[in-house]
Amino acid sequence: MLVGIMFMAWMGRAPAIVTVGKPLPPIDLKPLLDGTEPISREQLLGKLTVIHFWGTWCPPCKAEFPEFVKLAAKFSGNSQVVIVSVSCSAGPEYDLEELRRQTEEFMTANGASIPTYSDPAAMTRQQLALVLPNGSLGYPTTLLIDREGKIVELLNGYLPGDMKKLSLSVEQRL
């Protein structure tokens, strides 16, 4: 009976996050606001990279956004750190102009000016879903990628203080 209880407790645990340590899959991010050129995985090698997927329609994303803005501001002048903000629509990005408009309005309302990208064909999110727990990318999702292109941290969802912890993790890796 004890073995059965232990087995049931084990079954109720969250799945182990096997994402950490895996290489960042191919990415294809296009400029949406203030970005000058598309971003690929190869361009990020040699730098610490924070990639943040969020949406203006997402309540947890809205709650987390001020913390993300602080993190982005903290590392904005550091050439060893790349901050990549990816605004996502609630569905497929068929209307990039509408996504751009909503993102710009949201940024203006929040006093933020962060270069922001889109994932127009959802290729990046599909590739990431293959290495994320349960095979899905929720919102917000934030990844810390090391200089070799490996995922070293994953924030899936929002908990207050997560961005502070991520900021410390970036500092420790510099």
C-alpha positions as CSV (number, residue, x, y, z in Angstrom):
1,M,0.0,0.0,0.0
2,L,2.9,2.4,0.8
3,V,4.4,1.7,-2.6
4,G,1.0,2.6,-4.2
5,I,0.8,5.9,-2.3
6,M,4.3,6.8,-3.2
7,F,3.6,6.0,-6.9
8,M,0.5,8.2,-6.8
9,A,2.5,11.0,-5.3
10,W,5.2,10.6,-7.9
11,M,2.5,10.6,-10.7
12,G,1.2,14.0,-9.3
13,R,4.5,15.8,-9.7
14,A,5.0,18.3,-12.4
15,P,7.1,16.9,-15.3
16,A,10.8,17.5,-15.1
17,I,11.9,20.3,-17.3
18,V,14.1,18.7,-19.9
19,T,14.4,22.0,-21.9
20,V,17.4,23.2,-19.9
21,G,20.6,22.1,-21.6
22,K,19.1,21.7,-25.0
23,P,20.2,23.8,-27.9
24,L,18.0,26.7,-29.0
25,P,16.1,25.4,-32.1
26,P,16.2,27.4,-35.3
27,I,14.4,30.8,-34.9
28,D,13.0,33.2,-37.5
29,L,12.0,36.5,-35.9
30,K,11.1,39.5,-37.9
31,P,11.3,43.2,-36.8
32,L,8.0,44.5,-35.6
33,L,8.9,47.7,-33.6
34,D,12.3,49.4,-33.7
35,G,14.1,46.2,-34.9
36,T,16.3,46.7,-37.9
37,E,16.8,43.2,-39.2
38,P,15.5,39.6,-38.6
39,I,17.1,37.5,-35.9
40,S,18.5,34.0,-36.3
41,R,20.0,31.6,-33.8
42,E,23.5,32.0,-35.4
43,Q,23.4,35.8,-34.7
44,L,23.0,35.1,-31.0
45,L,26.0,32.9,-30.5
46,G,28.7,34.3,-28.3
47,K,26.2,36.4,-26.3
48,L,23.8,35.8,-23.4
49,T,20.3,36.1,-24.8
50,V,16.9,36.6,-23.2
51,I,14.0,35.8,-25.5
52,H,10.6,36.8,-24.2
53,F,7.3,35.7,-25.8
54,W,4.3,37.7,-24.8
55,G,1.0,39.1,-26.0
56,T,-0.9,42.3,-25.4
57,W,-4.1,40.2,-25.0
58,C,-2.6,38.0,-22.3
59,P,-3.3,39.0,-18.6
60,P,-0.2,37.3,-17.1
61,C,1.9,39.0,-19.8
62,K,0.5,42.4,-18.9
63,A,1.2,41.8,-15.2
64,E,4.8,40.7,-16.0
65,F,5.6,43.4,-18.5
66,P,6.8,46.1,-16.1
67,E,9.3,43.6,-14.7
68,F,10.5,42.7,-18.2
69,V,10.9,46.4,-19.1
70,K,13.2,46.8,-16.0
71,L,15.3,43.7,-17.1
72,A,15.6,45.1,-20.6
73,A,16.6,48.5,-19.4
74,K,19.2,47.0,-17.0
75,F,21.0,45.2,-19.8
76,S,20.3,47.6,-22.7
77,G,23.9,49.0,-22.8
78,N,25.6,45.7,-22.3
79,S,27.0,44.4,-25.6
80,Q,27.3,40.9,-24.1
81,V,23.5,40.6,-23.5
82,V,20.8,40.5,-26.2
83,I,17.2,41.1,-25.1
84,V,14.6,39.9,-27.6
85,S,11.0,40.8,-27.1
86,V,8.5,38.8,-29.2
87,S,5.0,40.1,-29.4
88,C,2.5,37.4,-30.3
89,S,-1.1,37.6,-31.3
90,A,-3.8,35.3,-29.8
91,G,-3.8,33.3,-33.0
92,P,-1.8,33.0,-36.1
93,E,-0.1,36.2,-37.2
94,Y,-2.1,36.8,-40.4
95,D,-2.3,40.5,-39.8
96,L,1.1,41.8,-38.9
97,E,0.0,45.5,-39.2
98,E,-2.7,44.9,-36.6
99,L,-0.1,43.1,-34.3
100,R,2.2,46.1,-34.9
101,R,-0.5,48.6,-34.0
102,Q,-1.6,46.7,-30.9
103,T,2.0,46.3,-29.7
104,E,2.8,49.9,-30.3
105,E,-0.2,51.1,-28.4
106,F,0.6,48.7,-25.5
107,M,4.3,49.9,-25.4
108,T,3.2,53.6,-25.5
109,A,0.7,53.0,-22.7
110,N,3.4,51.4,-20.6
111,G,6.1,53.9,-21.4
112,A,8.3,51.2,-22.9
113,S,10.6,51.4,-25.9
114,I,12.0,48.0,-26.5
115,P,12.9,46.7,-30.0
116,T,10.2,44.0,-30.6
117,Y,9.9,41.2,-33.0
118,S,7.2,39.0,-34.5
119,D,7.1,35.3,-35.3
120,P,5.0,35.7,-38.4
121,A,4.8,32.1,-39.5
122,A,5.0,30.8,-35.9
123,M,8.0,28.8,-36.9
124,T,10.0,29.8,-33.8
125,R,7.2,28.9,-31.4
126,Q,6.6,25.6,-33.2
127,Q,10.3,24.7,-32.9
128,L,10.4,25.7,-29.3
129,A,7.3,23.7,-28.5
130,L,9.2,20.6,-29.6
131,V,11.7,21.1,-26.7
132,L,9.3,22.5,-24.0
133,P,7.6,20.4,-21.4
134,N,4.2,19.1,-22.6
135,G,5.0,20.2,-26.2
136,S,3.4,23.6,-25.9
137,L,4.5,27.2,-25.5
138,G,2.4,29.2,-23.1
139,Y,2.4,32.9,-22.5
140,P,4.5,34.5,-21.3
141,T,7.5,32.3,-21.9
142,T,11.0,33.5,-21.4
143,L,14.2,31.7,-22.2
144,L,17.8,32.5,-21.2
145,I,20.3,31.2,-23.8
146,D,24.0,30.9,-23.0
147,R,26.9,31.9,-25.3
148,E,27.0,28.5,-26.9
149,G,23.3,28.6,-27.9
150,K,22.0,26.3,-25.1
151,I,18.8,27.0,-23.1
152,V,19.9,27.5,-19.5
153,E,16.7,28.8,-18.0
154,L,13.0,28.6,-18.8
155,L,10.2,30.7,-17.3
156,N,6.9,29.3,-18.5
157,G,4.1,31.5,-17.2
158,Y,4.4,34.4,-14.7
159,L,5.3,34.5,-11.1
160,P,6.2,37.8,-9.4
161,G,9.9,38.1,-9.0
162,D,10.8,35.8,-11.8
163,M,12.4,38.6,-13.8
164,K,14.5,39.6,-10.8
165,K,15.8,36.0,-10.5
166,L,16.5,35.9,-14.3
167,S,18.3,39.2,-14.0
168,L,20.6,37.8,-11.3
169,S,21.2,34.7,-13.4
170,V,22.3,36.9,-16.4
171,E,24.6,38.8,-14.1
172,Q,26.2,35.6,-12.7
173,R,26.9,34.4,-16.3
174,L,28.6,37.7,-17.4
